[in-house]
């Protein structure tokens, strides 16, 4: 049994029945409490009118999903985490979004966090995009995603959101995307690519080499020693899927969607100069903010850096949110 076995059992038994309101389901709230405590999410419950959680079936996967609902939502933000990440690590971003009045959808990619699937592996990035659309449909079916819709993606999550928008530019539901340290290719890709071609026929995984990706020493220590949902093997199946996605990405036509890109200039996880140029070509209306001291994991950077990044992000979101005055008028007519 692992630390979250009670959560897995409780929510696994209700998979496919929709997300449950924790305020109305004491047994499920008790099951999720250790998870919220472990990842520092418990204080965010005081910012939310309700929290919904559950397992969402998505083809061959079952996805852990949470919806955090403030008293008067000004729109819905779908957060898509990065490779080796999971939703539990996004407490700073969650607190900021709730404080600004946004409904927040957090979910774990297949093979990450509490979702099913081979650890940190995927055979095609298209499966990630399909899972995103399944989550969107699931929360929309329960009327848990008031518009406008905004997306925030970190690294691989940014690649997933970008792909979704580029694949359906006329019907994509987004009012705007925020791409944080977006992945197009990793740092040192030429050397890594050659190594991958050499060893991929003989093994499925190699040991993950963790390089500190934030100036927040407590976060780095937590990842290294205290996060039970971390995985320490790099999937070469995932690398092969990324390689095929990179080729597809080049063929997409540009999209006029309002986009913000945030990037740290100390990032040694992705090839950020190449990636920003490649993403800007696909999203010509993109605003780009580069922080000279930030590393890769932008939502978990040291406080002064994070505040600067969140100021840029918050301003972008505010321009596309439902105005507070409109919400007040709607409440007055009820």
C-alpha beads as a LAMMPS data file, in Angstrom:
LAMMPS data file: protein, C-alpha beads

334 atoms
333 bonds

1 atom types
1 bond types

-500.0 500.0 xlo xhi
-500.0 500.0 ylo yhi
-500.0 500.0 zlo zhi

Masses

1 110.0

Atoms # bond

1 1 1 0.000 0.000 0.000
2 1 1 1.225 3.489 -0.795
3 1 1 0.477 6.817 0.843
4 1 1 -2.496 7.450 -1.431
5 1 1 -3.953 3.936 -1.575
6 1 1 -7.142 5.028 0.235
7 1 1 -7.614 7.843 -2.295
8 1 1 -7.052 5.499 -5.234
9 1 1 -9.543 2.974 -3.833
10 1 1 -12.224 5.511 -2.948
11 1 1 -12.138 7.408 -6.229
12 1 1 -11.411 4.323 -8.322
13 1 1 -14.718 2.889 -7.159
14 1 1 -16.530 5.936 -8.565
15 1 1 -14.561 6.310 -11.821
16 1 1 -16.863 7.361 -14.625
17 1 1 -19.564 8.694 -12.296
18 1 1 -18.453 12.304 -12.631
19 1 1 -16.480 14.544 -10.310
20 1 1 -17.754 14.577 -6.723
21 1 1 -18.252 17.712 -4.635
22 1 1 -15.980 17.086 -1.649
23 1 1 -18.087 19.346 0.559
24 1 1 -20.971 16.903 0.132
25 1 1 -19.004 13.623 0.248
26 1 1 -17.346 13.220 3.639
27 1 1 -15.771 9.842 2.877
28 1 1 -14.181 11.122 -0.341
29 1 1 -13.048 14.331 1.379
30 1 1 -11.347 12.246 4.071
31 1 1 -9.675 10.085 1.414
32 1 1 -8.255 13.095 -0.427
33 1 1 -7.118 14.946 2.724
34 1 1 -3.617 13.313 2.934
35 1 1 -2.986 14.247 -0.698
36 1 1 -3.976 17.871 -0.125
37 1 1 -1.818 17.981 3.008
38 1 1 1.234 16.415 1.358
39 1 1 1.226 18.960 -1.480
40 1 1 0.279 22.051 0.501
41 1 1 -3.104 22.361 -1.172
42 1 1 -5.188 22.370 2.032
43 1 1 -5.074 26.188 2.490
44 1 1 -6.484 26.618 -1.014
45 1 1 -9.737 25.031 0.160
46 1 1 -10.437 28.235 2.082
47 1 1 -10.300 30.166 -1.208
48 1 1 -12.759 27.850 -2.954
49 1 1 -16.513 27.627 -2.603
50 1 1 -16.244 23.939 -3.513
51 1 1 -13.699 21.402 -4.744
52 1 1 -14.716 18.646 -7.124
53 1 1 -12.551 15.589 -7.696
54 1 1 -12.665 12.219 -9.381
55 1 1 -11.233 9.793 -11.889
56 1 1 -12.158 10.528 -15.511
57 1 1 -12.077 7.608 -17.978
58 1 1 -10.175 8.561 -21.142
59 1 1 -9.827 5.617 -23.500
60 1 1 -7.254 3.258 -22.041
61 1 1 -6.437 5.696 -19.239
62 1 1 -8.144 6.877 -16.073
63 1 1 -7.217 10.472 -15.201
64 1 1 -7.108 12.114 -11.770
65 1 1 -8.955 15.420 -12.082
66 1 1 -9.805 18.290 -9.718
67 1 1 -11.932 21.388 -10.214
68 1 1 -11.485 24.253 -7.744
69 1 1 -14.477 26.595 -7.794
70 1 1 -14.336 30.137 -6.355
71 1 1 -17.520 31.904 -5.242
72 1 1 -18.032 33.840 -8.512
73 1 1 -15.943 32.396 -11.369
74 1 1 -14.660 34.823 -13.994
75 1 1 -13.734 32.019 -16.366
76 1 1 -12.039 28.632 -16.271
77 1 1 -8.316 27.944 -16.439
78 1 1 -7.185 24.492 -17.553
79 1 1 -3.716 23.775 -16.156
80 1 1 -1.564 21.191 -17.950
81 1 1 1.569 20.155 -16.079
82 1 1 4.967 19.163 -17.420
83 1 1 6.865 15.901 -17.838
84 1 1 7.602 14.171 -14.498
85 1 1 5.195 16.650 -12.845
86 1 1 1.674 16.218 -11.508
87 1 1 -1.161 18.507 -10.423
88 1 1 -0.186 18.417 -6.750
89 1 1 2.888 20.550 -7.449
90 1 1 0.904 23.563 -8.658
91 1 1 -0.275 25.046 -5.358
92 1 1 1.247 28.501 -5.918
93 1 1 -0.436 28.823 -9.293
94 1 1 -3.723 27.478 -7.913
95 1 1 -3.725 30.013 -5.060
96 1 1 -3.007 32.876 -7.471
97 1 1 -5.767 31.846 -9.870
98 1 1 -8.367 31.405 -7.124
99 1 1 -7.437 34.796 -5.672
100 1 1 -8.185 36.325 -9.080
101 1 1 -11.555 34.574 -9.274
102 1 1 -10.833 31.816 -11.792
103 1 1 -12.280 28.322 -11.743
104 1 1 -9.298 25.968 -12.025
105 1 1 -9.131 22.523 -13.624
106 1 1 -6.107 20.486 -12.541
107 1 1 -5.470 16.991 -13.884
108 1 1 -2.655 14.476 -14.123
109 1 1 -1.357 13.370 -17.499
110 1 1 -1.359 9.619 -18.191
111 1 1 1.566 7.955 -16.441
112 1 1 1.899 10.841 -13.987
113 1 1 0.643 11.547 -10.495
114 1 1 -2.516 9.602 -9.678
115 1 1 -3.528 8.885 -13.278
116 1 1 -3.134 5.433 -14.775
117 1 1 -0.620 4.473 -17.436
118 1 1 2.989 3.380 -17.718
119 1 1 5.128 5.667 -15.578
120 1 1 6.177 8.842 -17.417
121 1 1 5.589 7.187 -20.794
122 1 1 3.330 7.744 -23.784
123 1 1 3.435 6.224 -27.257
124 1 1 2.107 9.304 -29.038
125 1 1 1.668 12.915 -27.920
126 1 1 -1.720 12.779 -29.643
127 1 1 -2.877 10.724 -26.657
128 1 1 -2.120 13.687 -24.385
129 1 1 -4.224 15.988 -26.552
130 1 1 -7.063 13.444 -26.604
131 1 1 -6.946 13.274 -22.798
132 1 1 -7.111 17.084 -22.558
133 1 1 -10.226 17.109 -24.728
134 1 1 -11.777 14.319 -22.669
135 1 1 -11.212 16.294 -19.466
136 1 1 -12.754 19.365 -21.096
137 1 1 -15.812 17.381 -22.138
138 1 1 -16.164 15.795 -18.696
139 1 1 -16.142 19.064 -16.751
140 1 1 -18.323 20.783 -19.329
141 1 1 -20.902 17.976 -19.019
142 1 1 -21.165 18.779 -15.311
143 1 1 -21.320 22.538 -16.000
144 1 1 -18.074 22.961 -14.064
145 1 1 -16.263 25.093 -16.646
146 1 1 -17.827 28.549 -17.101
147 1 1 -16.328 30.606 -19.923
148 1 1 -14.142 32.077 -21.083
149 1 1 -11.630 29.204 -21.229
150 1 1 -7.929 29.870 -20.758
151 1 1 -5.071 27.388 -20.804
152 1 1 -1.828 27.405 -18.832
153 1 1 0.783 24.801 -19.710
154 1 1 4.227 24.165 -18.248
155 1 1 6.837 22.729 -20.640
156 1 1 5.272 19.522 -22.037
157 1 1 1.909 20.908 -20.908
158 1 1 2.559 23.974 -23.062
159 1 1 3.293 21.714 -26.034
160 1 1 -0.018 19.902 -25.453
161 1 1 -2.031 23.129 -25.307
162 1 1 -0.258 24.539 -28.351
163 1 1 -0.944 21.362 -30.302
164 1 1 -4.626 21.440 -29.373
165 1 1 -4.971 25.037 -30.584
166 1 1 -2.947 24.508 -33.769
167 1 1 -4.863 21.371 -34.735
168 1 1 -8.271 23.065 -34.571
169 1 1 -7.706 26.811 -34.996
170 1 1 -11.293 27.586 -36.031
171 1 1 -13.059 25.566 -33.334
172 1 1 -10.611 25.510 -30.408
173 1 1 -12.388 26.759 -27.275
174 1 1 -9.575 28.979 -26.023
175 1 1 -9.747 32.691 -25.287
176 1 1 -5.994 32.627 -24.731
177 1 1 -3.047 30.411 -23.846
178 1 1 -0.154 30.971 -21.457
179 1 1 2.832 28.793 -22.368
180 1 1 5.395 28.509 -19.568
181 1 1 8.898 27.383 -20.610
182 1 1 7.299 25.671 -23.630
183 1 1 8.776 22.452 -24.949
184 1 1 9.626 22.164 -28.611
185 1 1 12.931 20.398 -28.094
186 1 1 14.956 19.682 -24.928
187 1 1 18.225 21.250 -23.908
188 1 1 21.169 19.566 -25.667
189 1 1 18.839 17.856 -28.111
190 1 1 21.391 17.049 -30.822
191 1 1 23.505 14.982 -28.462
192 1 1 20.479 13.490 -26.684
193 1 1 18.884 12.594 -30.015
194 1 1 21.941 10.655 -31.125
195 1 1 22.088 8.830 -27.779
196 1 1 18.393 7.965 -27.999
197 1 1 18.789 6.427 -31.463
198 1 1 21.712 4.376 -30.166
199 1 1 20.143 2.902 -27.026
200 1 1 16.394 2.881 -27.803
201 1 1 16.454 -0.523 -29.550
202 1 1 17.902 -2.146 -26.412
203 1 1 16.042 -0.637 -23.428
204 1 1 12.785 1.142 -22.564
205 1 1 14.160 3.406 -19.817
206 1 1 17.313 5.023 -18.529
207 1 1 17.953 6.633 -15.148
208 1 1 16.561 10.149 -14.851
209 1 1 19.228 12.753 -14.184
210 1 1 17.533 15.423 -12.080
211 1 1 18.999 18.886 -12.479
212 1 1 17.658 21.518 -10.029
213 1 1 15.152 23.518 -12.056
214 1 1 14.226 26.252 -9.565
215 1 1 15.893 28.682 -7.185
216 1 1 13.466 27.540 -4.473
217 1 1 15.674 25.194 -2.434
218 1 1 12.697 23.805 -0.501
219 1 1 10.950 22.831 -3.741
220 1 1 14.070 21.146 -5.091
221 1 1 14.507 19.209 -1.842
222 1 1 10.857 18.183 -1.881
223 1 1 11.158 16.786 -5.403
224 1 1 14.325 14.895 -4.566
225 1 1 13.308 13.401 -1.233
226 1 1 9.671 13.918 -0.270
227 1 1 7.414 13.529 -3.314
228 1 1 6.041 9.970 -3.501
229 1 1 4.617 10.633 -6.983
230 1 1 7.976 11.308 -8.633
231 1 1 9.420 8.805 -11.118
232 1 1 13.139 8.333 -11.587
233 1 1 13.339 6.590 -14.947
234 1 1 13.254 8.438 -18.273
235 1 1 11.076 6.582 -20.763
236 1 1 12.696 6.200 -24.168
237 1 1 9.224 5.433 -25.517
238 1 1 8.278 8.952 -24.406
239 1 1 11.365 10.406 -26.116
240 1 1 10.425 8.619 -29.355
241 1 1 6.893 10.035 -29.100
242 1 1 8.327 13.509 -28.538
243 1 1 10.561 13.125 -31.605
244 1 1 7.555 12.286 -33.794
245 1 1 5.578 15.191 -32.311
246 1 1 8.442 17.586 -33.087
247 1 1 8.178 16.670 -36.764
248 1 1 4.397 17.195 -36.754
249 1 1 4.701 20.518 -34.942
250 1 1 6.767 21.984 -37.755
251 1 1 3.938 21.339 -40.221
252 1 1 1.186 23.183 -38.336
253 1 1 -0.076 26.448 -39.815
254 1 1 0.181 29.576 -37.617
255 1 1 -2.674 30.463 -35.282
256 1 1 -3.826 33.967 -34.316
257 1 1 -4.854 32.987 -30.770
258 1 1 -3.764 35.467 -28.054
259 1 1 -0.777 33.866 -26.374
260 1 1 1.657 34.678 -23.600
261 1 1 5.021 32.941 -23.302
262 1 1 6.965 33.066 -20.053
263 1 1 10.567 31.887 -20.067
264 1 1 13.501 31.772 -17.682
265 1 1 16.904 32.553 -19.158
266 1 1 18.623 30.134 -16.746
267 1 1 16.569 27.207 -18.086
268 1 1 18.708 24.123 -18.777
269 1 1 15.800 21.737 -19.322
270 1 1 14.534 22.966 -22.695
271 1 1 16.331 24.676 -25.576
272 1 1 14.525 27.893 -24.790
273 1 1 15.953 30.181 -27.460
274 1 1 15.009 27.744 -30.207
275 1 1 11.660 26.985 -28.587
276 1 1 10.547 30.597 -28.194
277 1 1 11.340 31.297 -31.840
278 1 1 9.511 28.147 -32.976
279 1 1 6.435 28.912 -30.846
280 1 1 6.399 32.569 -31.906
281 1 1 6.304 31.440 -35.534
282 1 1 3.192 29.373 -34.773
283 1 1 1.567 32.046 -32.581
284 1 1 2.448 35.381 -34.239
285 1 1 0.383 37.396 -31.727
286 1 1 2.386 36.021 -28.807
287 1 1 3.672 38.254 -26.055
288 1 1 7.006 37.024 -24.684
289 1 1 8.339 37.737 -21.207
290 1 1 11.841 36.513 -20.332
291 1 1 13.110 36.563 -16.761
292 1 1 16.910 36.747 -16.522
293 1 1 17.163 34.664 -13.314
294 1 1 14.368 32.119 -13.679
295 1 1 15.067 28.451 -14.333
296 1 1 12.610 25.948 -15.815
297 1 1 9.903 25.220 -13.249
298 1 1 8.387 28.681 -13.341
299 1 1 5.361 28.102 -11.075
300 1 1 7.722 26.890 -8.335
301 1 1 10.466 29.471 -8.632
302 1 1 11.777 31.460 -5.639
303 1 1 9.238 34.010 -4.426
304 1 1 10.680 37.227 -5.979
305 1 1 10.993 35.542 -9.369
306 1 1 7.599 33.897 -9.088
307 1 1 5.941 37.200 -8.201
308 1 1 7.333 38.835 -11.337
309 1 1 6.191 35.934 -13.499
310 1 1 2.743 35.821 -11.902
311 1 1 2.326 39.571 -12.411
312 1 1 2.789 39.065 -16.161
313 1 1 0.568 35.998 -16.178
314 1 1 -2.137 37.650 -14.093
315 1 1 -2.251 40.688 -16.358
316 1 1 -2.675 38.490 -19.419
317 1 1 -5.493 36.497 -17.799
318 1 1 -7.273 39.590 -16.491
319 1 1 -7.568 40.989 -20.009
320 1 1 -9.525 37.901 -21.033
321 1 1 -11.599 37.247 -17.901
322 1 1 -15.225 38.145 -17.311
323 1 1 -15.125 41.629 -15.699
324 1 1 -16.032 41.801 -12.015
325 1 1 -18.669 44.431 -12.786
326 1 1 -20.415 42.038 -15.145
327 1 1 -20.494 39.346 -12.477
328 1 1 -21.876 41.818 -9.946
329 1 1 -24.610 42.845 -12.373
330 1 1 -25.570 39.225 -13.009
331 1 1 -25.803 38.539 -9.282
332 1 1 -27.974 41.639 -8.836
333 1 1 -30.485 40.442 -11.458
334 1 1 -30.959 37.068 -9.765

Bonds

1 1 1 2
2 1 2 3
3 1 3 4
4 1 4 5
5 1 5 6
6 1 6 7
7 1 7 8
8 1 8 9
9 1 9 10
10 1 10 11
11 1 11 12
12 1 12 13
13 1 13 14
14 1 14 15
15 1 15 16
16 1 16 17
17 1 17 18
18 1 18 19
19 1 19 20
20 1 20 21
21 1 21 22
22 1 22 23
23 1 23 24
24 1 24 25
25 1 25 26
26 1 26 27
27 1 27 28
28 1 28 29
29 1 29 30
30 1 30 31
31 1 31 32
32 1 32 33
33 1 33 34
34 1 34 35
35 1 35 36
36 1 36 37
37 1 37 38
38 1 38 39
39 1 39 40
40 1 40 41
41 1 41 42
42 1 42 43
43 1 43 44
44 1 44 45
45 1 45 46
46 1 46 47
47 1 47 48
48 1 48 49
49 1 49 50
50 1 50 51
51 1 51 52
52 1 52 53
53 1 53 54
54 1 54 55
55 1 55 56
56 1 56 57
57 1 57 58
58 1 58 59
59 1 59 60
60 1 60 61
61 1 61 62
62 1 62 63
63 1 63 64
64 1 64 65
65 1 65 66
66 1 66 67
67 1 67 68
68 1 68 69
69 1 69 70
70 1 70 71
71 1 71 72
72 1 72 73
73 1 73 74
74 1 74 75
75 1 75 76
76 1 76 77
77 1 77 78
78 1 78 79
79 1 79 80
80 1 80 81
81 1 81 82
82 1 82 83
83 1 83 84
84 1 84 85
85 1 85 86
86 1 86 87
87 1 87 88
88 1 88 89
89 1 89 90
90 1 90 91
91 1 91 92
92 1 92 93
93 1 93 94
94 1 94 95
95 1 95 96
96 1 96 97
97 1 97 98
98 1 98 99
99 1 99 100
100 1 100 101
101 1 101 102
102 1 102 103
103 1 103 104
104 1 104 105
105 1 105 106
106 1 106 107
107 1 107 108
108 1 108 109
109 1 109 110
110 1 110 111
111 1 111 112
112 1 112 113
113 1 113 114
114 1 114 115
115 1 115 116
116 1 116 117
117 1 117 118
118 1 118 119
119 1 119 120
120 1 120 121
121 1 121 122
122 1 122 123
123 1 123 124
124 1 124 125
125 1 125 126
126 1 126 127
127 1 127 128
128 1 128 129
129 1 129 130
130 1 130 131
131 1 131 132
132 1 132 133
133 1 133 134
134 1 134 135
135 1 135 136
136 1 136 137
137 1 137 138
138 1 138 139
139 1 139 140
140 1 140 141
141 1 141 142
142 1 142 143
143 1 143 144
144 1 144 145
145 1 145 146
146 1 146 147
147 1 147 148
148 1 148 149
149 1 149 150
150 1 150 151
151 1 151 152
152 1 152 153
153 1 153 154
154 1 154 155
155 1 155 156
156 1 156 157
157 1 157 158
158 1 158 159
159 1 159 160
160 1 160 161
161 1 161 162
162 1 162 163
163 1 163 164
164 1 164 165
165 1 165 166
166 1 166 167
167 1 167 168
168 1 168 169
169 1 169 170
170 1 170 171
171 1 171 172
172 1 172 173
173 1 173 174
174 1 174 175
175 1 175 176
176 1 176 177
177 1 177 178
178 1 178 179
179 1 179 180
180 1 180 181
181 1 181 182
182 1 182 183
183 1 183 184
184 1 184 185
185 1 185 186
186 1 186 187
187 1 187 188
188 1 188 189
189 1 189 190
190 1 190 191
191 1 191 192
192 1 192 193
193 1 193 194
194 1 194 195
195 1 195 196
196 1 196 197
197 1 197 198
198 1 198 199
199 1 199 200
200 1 200 201
201 1 201 202
202 1 202 203
203 1 203 204
204 1 204 205
205 1 205 206
206 1 206 207
207 1 207 208
208 1 208 209
209 1 209 210
210 1 210 211
211 1 211 212
212 1 212 213
213 1 213 214
214 1 214 215
215 1 215 216
216 1 216 217
217 1 217 218
218 1 218 219
219 1 219 220
220 1 220 221
221 1 221 222
222 1 222 223
223 1 223 224
224 1 224 225
225 1 225 226
226 1 226 227
227 1 227 228
228 1 228 229
229 1 229 230
230 1 230 231
231 1 231 232
232 1 232 233
233 1 233 234
234 1 234 235
235 1 235 236
236 1 236 237
237 1 237 238
238 1 238 239
239 1 239 240
240 1 240 241
241 1 241 242
242 1 242 243
243 1 243 244
244 1 244 245
245 1 245 246
246 1 246 247
247 1 247 248
248 1 248 249
249 1 249 250
250 1 250 251
251 1 251 252
252 1 252 253
253 1 253 254
254 1 254 255
255 1 255 256
256 1 256 257
257 1 257 258
258 1 258 259
259 1 259 260
260 1 260 261
261 1 261 262
262 1 262 263
263 1 263 264
264 1 264 265
265 1 265 266
266 1 266 267
267 1 267 268
268 1 268 269
269 1 269 270
270 1 270 271
271 1 271 272
272 1 272 273
273 1 273 274
274 1 274 275
275 1 275 276
276 1 276 277
277 1 277 278
278 1 278 279
279 1 279 280
280 1 280 281
281 1 281 282
282 1 282 283
283 1 283 284
284 1 284 285
285 1 285 286
286 1 286 287
287 1 287 288
288 1 288 289
289 1 289 290
290 1 290 291
291 1 291 292
292 1 292 293
293 1 293 294
294 1 294 295
295 1 295 296
296 1 296 297
297 1 297 298
298 1 298 299
299 1 299 300
300 1 300 301
301 1 301 302
302 1 302 303
303 1 303 304
304 1 304 305
305 1 305 306
306 1 306 307
307 1 307 308
308 1 308 309
309 1 309 310
310 1 310 311
311 1 311 312
312 1 312 313
313 1 313 314
314 1 314 315
315 1 315 316
316 1 316 317
317 1 317 318
318 1 318 319
319 1 319 320
320 1 320 321
321 1 321 322
322 1 322 323
323 1 323 324
324 1 324 325
325 1 325 326
326 1 326 327
327 1 327 328
328 1 328 329
329 1 329 330
330 1 330 331
331 1 331 332
332 1 332 333
333 1 333 334
